[in-house]
């Protein structure tokens, strides 16, 4: 098989684990990692790496041609909290990087694209629980607006030019291997780090802020799963709802107390509370389950056990 994969944004929270998994699955030399700057020693030694600005069309094209790339995973993005601080930078990165790979595919230089969307495409007027695949979408954050716009463009490029682009709406992602950067769901990673280090945590969201979440192993399985699914099984070309579990900070604290009885949590909500309030609490992902066989494995208590054991 002539598959050669390029991961753009390989040093980020998802990119790091995705790169490692794909390199295990395919030969390491068939998986080209890239990011705006060099990665850590593990990343640099495990296979080919290119320093690449996702917003530079010519540079992306050069790497695609040099390595005879067939599949691109575009993981470079500015997340919700950072994009509220730098709206134009967030918009430019999230949109221009997408256009670059969509246009390369339109020109026949790439066969297949994975592009991540997010629960941030939903907004305050969206039904909060079991949010359907198709529903009111009026995102109120820069990040959400960029992701919703991106979804429309993905569908447009598929319908108009036959570009094989596949996408999922990630919930908050939790991993012990990599840190998130600039998201609203980041507390759900930070809380485990602080639990192990200090046995206490000050949370930037309120106790009862329920959000959709997922353990990273499940997210990686979904990402590779949708890319490897037969083309005709992908019936939605904007982005698939994807769900595993939903919880709030108090429920994570309770879960941590199963292992650390006197773990303490307090709450000092900041600007991220408003972002979280605009997002759904739970997601209906029936279409992903039916169309390409998505199934999550890890629930909150099992995830807590894995996080604490590995961080210790
Ligand atoms: C964020 O919090 O911005 C991200 C997301 C839900 O897409 N984790």
Boltz pocket constraint, residues with backbone or C-beta under 6 A from the ligand:
constraints:
  - pocket:
      binder: B
      contacts: [[A, 79], [A, 80], [A, 81], [A, 117], [A, 118], [A, 119], [A, 120], [A, 143], [A, 170], [A, 171], [A, 172], [A, 173], [A, 182], [A, 183], [A, 184], [A, 185], [A, 186]]
      max_distance: 6.0
